[in-house]
Amino acid sequence: MQQPLRVLEFFSGIGGLHYGLERAESTATVLASFDVNEHANSCYQHNFGIKPSNKSIDTLTAKDIEKYDSNCWLLSPPCQPFTQGGKSLDHQDNRSLALLRIIEILQHIAIPPRFVFVENVPNFETSECRSRLVQTLDQCNYDVKEYLISPIQIGISNDRRRYYLAAKLRSSISTGKSNLSCLQTSHMITRLDSESSGIALPIPPAISTYLEQHCDIPEFLVPEQYILKRKTFRFDLVKPTDTRCSCFTKAYGSHHIIGSGSFLQTANLDATFASDDGKAIVASRPRFFTPREIARLHGFPIDGVLNGSIGMLHTFEFPDSVPRSQQYKLLGNSLSVDVVAHLLKLLFLDSDV
């Protein structure tokens, strides 16, 4: 690293990008973070001691950003304009205004950041917002790599496939040749292996690795009526011995149980049953994963102090002021700290991005 990283974190949420950054480069300094969600900001301040700005990002100007003298931008913009189950309004969705403003600022800022890193959902790679982003990065002399990666590919027992963009400012001695023709084909990297990352990728462990040892199971049981009111109970049941669970959404923990994430079978673990046998499913006592368990699966450091190259890294917990329903929503809107750390290491270490 030629100079210390001075970072701005946009759409900071509960700090997933910050935790990934600390894992990738513990000497980095987050100068400021921005988010409008007060529950997320409360959690972020509780863990990092930094109060995120709740100023709407779409009102920021180039001068507002220039005063930080930052050289790295981390972004996790709202995914709703691009989600498969949504209206897919893309750049016409008001929730895209903040990202579009950052793209505009990038074109006018006096000294652009050396690194730009973006996380979003699959489908972003085919969006107009993505097209404008990579065109701007190319025009501003960046090399860009794009990924569609799931944590399970790096040994995490959670299948949460997401889009990532890693951009690095070309050096002054670069030929300056545009790479836009490649990017226009949506040339996504979908595989990470030991050859490209420099490390051996582990096999995902059993889900039991992530579970709380003293969970109050009755408190987290899926209500019986949620199961019996459906002729076929098609949601995702997993056992502690399984090595994969599905993506948790912000609807997890509520009555929206179909497609919101995996549920843990806690009884009759050797039994098999038909998908329409509601009574047998009830007897298997499926429960919600707890917020702490989901946080573990997402790579948040909740199990004690971690050591970095220059001292202690921040750990994670929800403050008492954030109710459980909001914890589930915040985790559903968060990201994989493990994947972010993995890709940021590649970005910072790889001279070719």
BAPA-337266 format. One record per residue (C-alpha): residue number from 1; z, x, y. Coordinates in Angstrom, 2 decimals, always signed. Layout:
N
SITE, resi, up, east, north
SITE, NUM, Z, X, Y
...
***
This chain:
353
SITE, resi, up, east, north
SITE, 1, +0.00, +0.00, +0.00
SITE, 2, -1.16, +1.67, +3.24
SITE, 3, +1.27, -0.17, +5.50
SITE, 4, +4.17, -2.58, +4.96
SITE, 5, +3.14, -6.17, +4.47
SITE, 6, +3.98, -8.49, +7.36
SITE, 7, +3.44, -11.96, +6.01
SITE, 8, +2.91, -15.49, +7.30
SITE, 9, +3.45, -18.26, +4.78
SITE, 10, +1.63, -21.53, +5.49
SITE, 11, +2.53, -24.77, +3.67
SITE, 12, +5.60, -22.92, +2.40
SITE, 13, +7.17, -25.76, +0.38
SITE, 14, +10.19, -24.51, -1.57
SITE, 15, +9.02, -20.91, -1.33
SITE, 16, +6.89, -20.35, -4.42
SITE, 17, +4.51, -18.03, -2.58
SITE, 18, +7.47, -16.12, -1.12
SITE, 19, +9.01, -15.59, -4.56
SITE, 20, +5.65, -14.49, -5.96
SITE, 21, +5.26, -12.07, -3.07
SITE, 22, +8.69, -10.54, -3.70
SITE, 23, +7.79, -10.02, -7.35
SITE, 24, +4.48, -8.38, -6.42
SITE, 25, +5.63, -6.28, -3.45
SITE, 26, +9.35, -6.31, -2.74
SITE, 27, +8.96, -4.29, +0.48
SITE, 28, +7.01, -7.14, +2.11
SITE, 29, +8.53, -9.03, +5.03
SITE, 30, +7.92, -12.73, +5.61
SITE, 31, +7.80, -13.11, +9.38
SITE, 32, +7.58, -16.90, +9.48
SITE, 33, +6.85, -19.89, +7.30
SITE, 34, +5.42, -23.29, +8.16
SITE, 35, +5.91, -26.70, +6.52
SITE, 36, +6.47, -30.27, +7.71
SITE, 37, +8.52, -31.45, +4.70
SITE, 38, +12.17, -31.40, +5.73
SITE, 39, +13.52, -31.46, +2.16
SITE, 40, +11.34, -28.44, +1.34
SITE, 41, +12.42, -26.68, +4.52
SITE, 42, +16.09, -27.33, +3.72
SITE, 43, +15.62, -25.72, +0.31
SITE, 44, +13.66, -22.79, +1.75
SITE, 45, +16.30, -22.07, +4.38
SITE, 46, +19.08, -22.38, +1.79
SITE, 47, +17.53, -19.66, -0.39
SITE, 48, +15.87, -17.30, +2.09
SITE, 49, +17.92, -17.75, +5.24
SITE, 50, +14.69, -18.44, +7.12
SITE, 51, +14.19, -21.82, +8.78
SITE, 52, +10.51, -22.77, +8.40
SITE, 53, +8.75, -24.10, +11.45
SITE, 54, +8.05, -27.81, +11.13
SITE, 55, +5.37, -27.63, +13.79
SITE, 56, +2.19, -29.19, +12.46
SITE, 57, -0.15, -26.39, +11.41
SITE, 58, -3.18, -28.23, +12.78
SITE, 59, -1.75, -27.77, +16.29
SITE, 60, -1.42, -23.98, +16.04
SITE, 61, -3.67, -21.70, +18.07
SITE, 62, -4.92, -18.16, +17.56
SITE, 63, -2.43, -17.00, +20.22
SITE, 64, +0.42, -18.66, +18.31
SITE, 65, -0.49, -16.59, +15.24
SITE, 66, -1.33, -13.35, +17.03
SITE, 67, +2.22, -12.98, +18.35
SITE, 68, +3.47, -12.31, +14.80
SITE, 69, +1.21, -9.28, +14.30
SITE, 70, +0.88, -10.22, +10.62
SITE, 71, -1.41, -8.57, +8.10
SITE, 72, -1.12, -11.01, +5.18
SITE, 73, -1.49, -14.80, +5.06
SITE, 74, -0.32, -16.91, +2.12
SITE, 75, -1.47, -20.54, +1.90
SITE, 76, -0.82, -23.47, -0.42
SITE, 77, -2.44, -26.37, +1.46
SITE, 78, -2.03, -30.03, +0.45
SITE, 79, -3.82, -30.80, -2.80
SITE, 80, -4.23, -34.57, -2.36
SITE, 81, -7.70, -34.33, -0.74
SITE, 82, -8.98, -32.66, -3.93
SITE, 83, -7.01, -34.14, -6.85
SITE, 84, -8.95, -35.75, -9.65
SITE, 85, -6.94, -38.97, -9.49
SITE, 86, -7.18, -39.31, -5.71
SITE, 87, -9.92, -40.44, -3.34
SITE, 88, -11.33, -36.90, -3.07
SITE, 89, -11.93, -37.21, +0.67
SITE, 90, -12.01, -33.42, +0.95
SITE, 91, -12.53, -32.28, +4.56
SITE, 92, -12.50, -35.90, +5.77
SITE, 93, -8.88, -36.33, +4.65
SITE, 94, -6.41, -35.89, +7.51
SITE, 95, -4.30, -33.73, +5.21
SITE, 96, -7.08, -31.12, +5.31
SITE, 97, -6.84, -30.72, +9.08
SITE, 98, -4.22, -27.97, +8.82
SITE, 99, -6.34, -25.88, +6.44
SITE, 100, -9.42, -26.38, +8.61
SITE, 101, -7.41, -25.21, +11.64
SITE, 102, -6.41, -22.01, +9.84
SITE, 103, -10.06, -21.41, +8.95
SITE, 104, -10.91, -21.86, +12.64
SITE, 105, -8.12, -19.51, +13.74
SITE, 106, -9.37, -16.85, +11.34
SITE, 107, -12.66, -16.80, +13.25
SITE, 108, -11.00, -16.25, +16.63
SITE, 109, -7.90, -14.16, +16.00
SITE, 110, -8.01, -10.71, +17.63
SITE, 111, -6.79, -8.78, +14.57
SITE, 112, -7.39, -10.65, +11.29
SITE, 113, -4.98, -10.23, +8.37
SITE, 114, -5.82, -7.64, +5.76
SITE, 115, -5.05, -10.08, +2.94
SITE, 116, -5.51, -13.83, +2.52
SITE, 117, -4.25, -15.66, -0.57
SITE, 118, -4.75, -19.38, -1.28
SITE, 119, -3.49, -21.69, -4.05
SITE, 120, -4.71, -25.22, -4.77
SITE, 121, -5.69, -27.60, -7.56
SITE, 122, -8.82, -27.55, -9.73
SITE, 123, -11.65, -29.35, -7.90
SITE, 124, -10.91, -27.37, -4.74
SITE, 125, -13.54, -24.89, -5.92
SITE, 126, -16.26, -27.55, -5.48
SITE, 127, -14.99, -28.86, -2.14
SITE, 128, -16.42, -28.60, +1.35
SITE, 129, -13.12, -27.09, +2.48
SITE, 130, -13.52, -24.28, -0.01
SITE, 131, -17.12, -23.76, +1.10
SITE, 132, -16.06, -23.43, +4.73
SITE, 133, -13.21, -21.11, +3.76
SITE, 134, -15.30, -18.62, +1.79
SITE, 135, -18.12, -18.70, +4.34
SITE, 136, -15.64, -17.85, +7.08
SITE, 137, -14.03, -15.10, +5.01
SITE, 138, -17.45, -13.60, +4.31
SITE, 139, -18.44, -13.75, +7.98
SITE, 140, -15.13, -12.11, +8.89
SITE, 141, -15.84, -9.18, +6.55
SITE, 142, -13.66, -10.06, +3.54
SITE, 143, -14.23, -9.44, -0.14
SITE, 144, -13.19, -12.47, -2.15
SITE, 145, -12.24, -13.26, -5.73
SITE, 146, -11.54, -16.76, -7.03
SITE, 147, -9.64, -17.78, -10.13
SITE, 148, -8.92, -20.83, -12.26
SITE, 149, -5.84, -19.73, -14.18
SITE, 150, -2.97, -21.36, -16.09
SITE, 151, +0.49, -19.81, -16.58
SITE, 152, +0.03, -20.11, -20.33
SITE, 153, -2.59, -17.36, -20.06
SITE, 154, +0.08, -14.89, -18.96
SITE, 155, +2.70, -15.86, -21.51
SITE, 156, +4.42, -18.81, -19.80
SITE, 157, +4.96, -21.98, -21.85
SITE, 158, +3.56, -24.29, -19.19
SITE, 159, -0.08, -25.32, -18.86
SITE, 160, -0.59, -25.70, -15.11
SITE, 161, -4.17, -24.68, -14.34
SITE, 162, -4.74, -23.98, -10.67
SITE, 163, -7.28, -22.54, -8.26
SITE, 164, -6.49, -19.25, -6.54
SITE, 165, -8.38, -17.25, -3.93
SITE, 166, -7.62, -13.61, -3.17
SITE, 167, -9.35, -12.02, -0.17
SITE, 168, -9.13, -8.50, +1.20
SITE, 169, -10.57, -7.22, +4.45
SITE, 170, -13.37, -4.75, +3.82
SITE, 171, -12.73, -1.19, +4.92
SITE, 172, -14.42, +0.24, +8.00
SITE, 173, -16.59, +2.40, +5.76
SITE, 174, -17.74, -0.60, +3.72
SITE, 175, -21.43, -1.39, +3.61
SITE, 176, -20.50, -4.84, +4.89
SITE, 177, -22.84, -6.46, +2.38
SITE, 178, -22.28, -10.19, +2.07
SITE, 179, -20.93, -11.50, -1.22
SITE, 180, -21.58, -15.12, -0.23
SITE, 181, -24.47, -15.58, -2.65
SITE, 182, -22.09, -15.03, -5.54
SITE, 183, -19.42, -17.26, -4.06
SITE, 184, -21.88, -20.11, -3.54
SITE, 185, -22.26, -20.36, -7.31
SITE, 186, -18.52, -21.06, -7.59
SITE, 187, -18.14, -17.89, -9.65
SITE, 188, -14.61, -18.43, -10.93
SITE, 189, -12.57, -15.95, -12.96
SITE, 190, -11.01, -17.95, -15.77
SITE, 191, -9.62, -15.20, -17.98
SITE, 192, -7.03, -12.49, -17.44
SITE, 193, -6.55, -9.80, -20.04
SITE, 194, -4.78, -6.48, -20.38
SITE, 195, -7.94, -4.60, -19.44
SITE, 196, -8.28, -6.31, -16.05
SITE, 197, -4.58, -6.49, -15.19
SITE, 198, -3.34, -3.22, -16.65
SITE, 199, -0.59, -4.88, -18.68
SITE, 200, -0.39, -6.51, -22.09
SITE, 201, -0.11, -10.27, -21.83
SITE, 202, +2.72, -11.77, -23.92
SITE, 203, +2.60, -14.81, -26.18
SITE, 204, +4.35, -17.87, -24.68
SITE, 205, +7.88, -18.30, -26.06
SITE, 206, +9.40, -21.46, -27.46
SITE, 207, +10.26, -24.11, -24.88
SITE, 208, +13.91, -23.74, -25.92
SITE, 209, +13.88, -20.49, -23.91
SITE, 210, +13.71, -22.52, -20.71
SITE, 211, +16.22, -25.24, -21.58
SITE, 212, +19.70, -25.69, -20.15
SITE, 213, +22.38, -25.01, -22.74
SITE, 214, +24.72, -27.77, -21.60
SITE, 215, +22.36, -30.49, -20.46
SITE, 216, +23.85, -34.00, -20.23
SITE, 217, +21.17, -35.54, -22.43
SITE, 218, +22.06, -39.23, -21.85
SITE, 219, +21.65, -38.71, -18.11
SITE, 220, +18.06, -37.56, -18.57
SITE, 221, +16.90, -39.84, -21.40
SITE, 222, +13.65, -41.71, -20.80
SITE, 223, +14.73, -45.37, -20.39
SITE, 224, +14.03, -47.38, -23.52
SITE, 225, +12.17, -50.07, -21.61
SITE, 226, +9.64, -47.50, -20.37
SITE, 227, +8.71, -46.87, -24.00
SITE, 228, +8.85, -50.32, -25.56
SITE, 229, +6.83, -52.07, -22.88
SITE, 230, +3.73, -50.14, -23.98
SITE, 231, +1.84, -50.83, -27.19
SITE, 232, +0.89, -47.18, -27.49
SITE, 233, +3.17, -44.62, -25.95
SITE, 234, +0.69, -41.89, -25.07
SITE, 235, +2.72, -39.57, -22.96
SITE, 236, +3.29, -35.97, -23.95
SITE, 237, +6.20, -35.39, -26.34
SITE, 238, +7.17, -31.78, -27.06
SITE, 239, +9.87, -30.20, -29.23
SITE, 240, +12.11, -27.24, -28.35
SITE, 241, +10.17, -25.13, -30.87
SITE, 242, +6.80, -25.83, -29.21
SITE, 243, +5.27, -23.15, -27.01
SITE, 244, +3.40, -25.35, -24.54
SITE, 245, +4.26, -28.20, -22.21
SITE, 246, +1.92, -29.90, -19.77
SITE, 247, +1.79, -29.86, -15.99
SITE, 248, +4.63, -31.59, -14.13
SITE, 249, +3.53, -33.73, -11.17
SITE, 250, +5.51, -35.02, -8.22
SITE, 251, +5.81, -38.40, -10.03
SITE, 252, +7.87, -36.83, -12.83
SITE, 253, +11.38, -38.22, -13.22
SITE, 254, +10.34, -41.67, -12.03
SITE, 255, +8.99, -44.75, -13.82
SITE, 256, +5.48, -43.26, -13.57
SITE, 257, +5.77, -41.59, -16.95
SITE, 258, +2.15, -41.52, -18.11
SITE, 259, +0.44, -38.29, -17.11
SITE, 260, +3.35, -36.99, -15.05
SITE, 261, +4.41, -34.23, -17.46
SITE, 262, +5.87, -33.48, -20.87
SITE, 263, +9.04, -35.06, -22.26
SITE, 264, +11.42, -33.31, -24.62
SITE, 265, +12.17, -34.76, -28.06
SITE, 266, +15.88, -34.31, -28.78
SITE, 267, +16.40, -36.11, -32.13
SITE, 268, +14.63, -36.53, -35.49
SITE, 269, +12.77, -33.30, -34.82
SITE, 270, +11.26, -33.20, -38.32
SITE, 271, +10.00, -36.77, -38.19
SITE, 272, +6.42, -37.84, -37.58
SITE, 273, +5.51, -41.23, -36.19
SITE, 274, +2.54, -43.23, -35.02
SITE, 275, +1.81, -43.45, -31.30
SITE, 276, +2.36, -47.21, -31.40
SITE, 277, +5.75, -47.04, -33.16
SITE, 278, +7.94, -47.60, -30.12
SITE, 279, +11.19, -47.87, -32.07
SITE, 280, +10.60, -44.53, -33.79
SITE, 281, +9.81, -42.91, -30.45
SITE, 282, +13.01, -44.33, -28.96
SITE, 283, +14.90, -42.93, -31.96
SITE, 284, +13.52, -39.47, -31.16
SITE, 285, +15.46, -39.68, -27.87
SITE, 286, +12.87, -38.22, -25.49
SITE, 287, +14.34, -36.95, -22.25
SITE, 288, +13.07, -35.69, -18.95
SITE, 289, +13.10, -31.95, -18.39
SITE, 290, +15.77, -31.21, -15.79
SITE, 291, +14.80, -29.81, -12.37
SITE, 292, +16.32, -26.45, -13.33
SITE, 293, +14.24, -26.33, -16.51
SITE, 294, +11.04, -27.10, -14.61
SITE, 295, +11.96, -24.47, -12.04
SITE, 296, +12.30, -21.94, -14.87
SITE, 297, +8.91, -22.95, -16.28
SITE, 298, +7.43, -22.45, -12.80
SITE, 299, +8.93, -18.97, -12.60
SITE, 300, +11.57, -19.60, -9.94
SITE, 301, +14.46, -17.10, -10.27
SITE, 302, +17.39, -19.43, -10.93
SITE, 303, +19.33, -17.37, -13.47
SITE, 304, +21.12, -14.80, -11.36
SITE, 305, +20.42, -11.83, -9.14
SITE, 306, +17.18, -9.92, -9.60
SITE, 307, +16.73, -6.28, -8.68
SITE, 308, +13.77, -5.15, -6.62
SITE, 309, +12.53, -1.71, -5.70
SITE, 310, +14.54, -1.78, -2.45
SITE, 311, +17.46, -3.95, -3.45
SITE, 312, +18.21, -7.53, -4.34
SITE, 313, +15.54, -10.21, -4.50
SITE, 314, +16.25, -13.80, -3.55
SITE, 315, +17.29, -16.27, -6.22
SITE, 316, +16.59, -20.01, -6.26
SITE, 317, +18.65, -23.17, -6.26
SITE, 318, +18.42, -26.60, -4.69
SITE, 319, +21.00, -27.31, -1.99
SITE, 320, +23.31, -30.25, -2.63
SITE, 321, +21.62, -32.16, +0.19
SITE, 322, +18.37, -32.53, -1.80
SITE, 323, +18.64, -35.47, -4.26
SITE, 324, +17.26, -35.17, -7.76
SITE, 325, +14.32, -37.48, -7.04
SITE, 326, +13.23, -35.14, -4.26
SITE, 327, +13.78, -32.09, -6.45
SITE, 328, +11.25, -33.46, -8.93
SITE, 329, +8.77, -34.17, -6.12
SITE, 330, +9.17, -30.72, -4.61
SITE, 331, +8.72, -29.04, -7.99
SITE, 332, +5.67, -31.19, -8.70
SITE, 333, +4.15, -29.98, -5.44
SITE, 334, +5.09, -26.35, -6.08
SITE, 335, +3.25, -23.62, -7.96
SITE, 336, +3.60, -21.00, -10.68
SITE, 337, +5.52, -18.06, -9.23
SITE, 338, +4.47, -15.99, -12.26
SITE, 339, +0.74, -16.49, -11.69
SITE, 340, +1.05, -15.88, -7.95
SITE, 341, +2.94, -12.63, -8.57
SITE, 342, +0.35, -11.55, -11.15
SITE, 343, -2.62, -12.18, -8.86
SITE, 344, -0.96, -10.71, -5.77
SITE, 345, -0.32, -7.50, -7.68
SITE, 346, -4.02, -7.36, -8.50
SITE, 347, -4.91, -8.06, -4.87
SITE, 348, -2.62, -5.38, -3.45
SITE, 349, -3.40, -2.72, -6.07
SITE, 350, -7.12, -3.24, -6.66
SITE, 351, -9.22, -1.52, -4.03
SITE, 352, -12.07, -3.84, -4.98
SITE, 353, -9.78, -6.90, -4.54
***
